[in-house]
Amino acid sequence: MNKVITCNWYHYVDFDGFHTIEMEFINNVTGVVCWKMYKAETRKKVQAKAKREETRIVNKAMRIYK
């Protein structure tokens, strides 16, 4: 089974002191690349937001391309 969506995370702390995660979604079927950015005051909160979004997008892609 080939991966439909590849997700890469880039975590850093920006100049305002917010933890930021940039997520790169690569659709392996169509070749489309999409970027999303999430910010929160703590690392735990921003990771929760990013995991929630990653799960939502991967599940949606699996429904479409399966």
N, C-alpha and C positions, 0 to 999 in steps of 0.2 A: 504494500500500500504506500503510495507516494504522499508526501505532505502537501496539503492544499494551501495552507498559509504558513509562512515563516514569520516569526515575531522576534525582533531584536530590541533589547532594552538598553538605554543609555541613562545612567543616574549621575546627577551632580548637584551641588549646592550653588545656587546663583548668588548674585551680589546683594540681593535683598534678604538673604538668609533663608529662603524657601528651598525645600528639597524639590528637585525637578526630575521627572522621568520623561524622556522622549522615547516614543515607541515607533519602530519602523515595521510596518506590515508589508510583506511581499506576497502577492498572490502568485503562486507557482503555476497556475493554470493559464492566466491571462498575461502575467508579467507586470501588472500594475503595482506601483509602490505608493504607500500612503503613510504619512507621518502624523502622529498625535502627541500632544504634550500635556502633562499633568503636573500641577504644583500643589504642595501642601506644606504645613508648618513642620511636620515631623516625617521621618523616613517611613515609619509604619503606616501612616495615613496615605501617603502618596503611593506606596506599594499596594495597598488595598484597592485604591482607585484603578491603578494600572492592571492589576490582576482581574478585576471585575470587567474592565473593558476588553482585555485580551480574551477572556472566556466568552464574552458576548460575540465578538467578531469571529472567533474560531468556530463557534457553534453555528453561527449564521452561514459561514462559508461551507461548512460540512453539510448543511441542509440543502444549499444551492447546488454544490458540485458532486454530491453522492448520488 
